[in-house]
Amino acid sequence: MIRLPLVLFFSAALFSIGVYGVLARRNAVLVLMSIELMLNAVNVNLIGFSQLWRDLTGQVFALFVIAIAAAEVGIGLAIVILIYRNRETINLDEVSLLKW
Amino acid sequence: MSSQEYAFVVLALVGTVSAVRVVTARNVVRAALYLVATLASVGAVYLLLGSEFVGWVQILIYVGAIVILFLFGLMLTKAPIGREALDNRSRAIGALVGLAILAGLVFLIQNAFAWNDPKVELAQATSGAIGEAIFRHYVLPFEAVSFVLLAALIGAVVLSRKDERP
């Protein structure tokens, strides 16, 4: 028996740490890592509620989230490497071509 | 507190501390290794909560594949070392926003759930039941996800291939 708020607090902590990482890091790969932290926070919530309600839908969607995260990392790192090849930097504040 | 709760708290503390180290480490490779610790402890939390299939998928895919991809990305982009090179100047605002989100979420959670009322039962969700749920009720989303994965794979290959101009 685990109290549900403990699980939710863990997930909230992971999510806010991920938000801090996305906002504070300027290296693109580290920003992608912080996004992974946020996706994991969502998965912890899905698993916790799935076990609470004895419903497997949450676990199925956690698996979908993991698959989407894998696709996102693949595409994201390909884009990062392409940016590095063209501009010799992956600092996000220097890649501001699309900014008005 | 039951013994499972102690185990959960220990795992959650390990995961949270190493997540903090992921976003504050000054060496990118160390950040990736702390990410391994976070993801492994999240996987252990899944196992503890009784969903063994998702737990092992987490260990296999995240720790086994995604972190390796991250390490490849770090090695291929000659990532620098040092706080100035890795963090931008709005670090304080980022910390403020993160703390505000944490406070809001904690307030909402303790507002919505009584501390003692909903308890997660730690029964096993077997892999067979999950397979049945996927292939009986969620076949269409499953196929859509596999298509997305295929498209992402092809897209990554196309993006990172060098153009050969004749």
Interface residues (C-beta under 8 A of the other chain):
Chain A: M1 I2 R3 L4 P5 L6 V7 L8 F9 F10 A12 A13 L14 F15 S16 I17 G18 V19 Y20 G21 V22 L23 A24 R25 R26 N27 V29 L30 L32 M33 S34 E36 L37 N40 N43 V44 I47 G48 S50 Q51 L52 R54 L56 T57 Q59 V60 A62 L63 F64 I66 A67 I68 A69 A70 A71 E72 V73 G74 I75 L77 A78 I79 V80 I81 L82 Y84 I90 N91 L92 D93
Chain B: S2 Q4 E5 F8 V9 A12 G15 T16 A19 V20 V22 V23 V28 A31 A32 L35 T38 L39 V42 V45 Y46 L48 L49 G50 S51 F53 V54 V57 Q58 I61 Y62 A65 I66 L69 F70 F72 G73 L74 L76 T77 K78 A79 P80 A85 L86 D87 N88 S90 R91 I93 G94 A95 V97 G98 L99 I101 L102 L105 V106 I109 Q110 F113 W115 N116 P118 K119 V120 E121 L122 A123 A125 A129 I130 A133 I134 H137 Y138 P141 F142 V145 S146 V148 L149 A151 A152 L153 G155 A156 V157 L159 S160
